């Protein structure tokens, strides 16, 4: 597909920035998650994030990061915790974008993004097998693409206001630092509850960085 889609840029600054081999090794070291009953793993300002939603987001991001080879990797607790942080950040940005009227994305942009995702697989049959194996619908992929593209546009608008016309790219240290600071401000203004070790949802301290997991459309 030629280059990493910007949609994965947030994931660069995540702890998921490891090489594909590291991701896959971590997956193989853990037991398979199985088909547990769905449960709530986080609540962001009353918006619920379920385990099934987290698993879909993680699978999709791994495919963007490492292609088809990562599509079926086993998911250990540490990896899922990192991606919980990522989904929380995506949700925070999405909530603010909706409140403040972010620029919407066109159906053509969504279609293009879905095509880019499908091209991570060696064939259409492989792509379809991935969707069936992990019970991911194309409608779910479409919703993710729409949210992520809208978040990207909104995030770029906000950071352009902070950085001016400096021409800083998403991978630059200054851009990433501005992104982290902005996400920290979003967290401080929100109520975030995460599933704790006792199985209860625990209120996240507003000063906590939650692994400082940014959200830039894109890379783990």
Helices and strands as residue ranges (DSSP letters): E 8-8, H 9-12, G 15-17, H 20-28, E 40-44, E 47-50, H 51-66, G 67-70, H 77-100, H 107-118, H 124-133, H 138-163, H 173-188, E 192-195, E 201-203, G 210-212, E 217-218
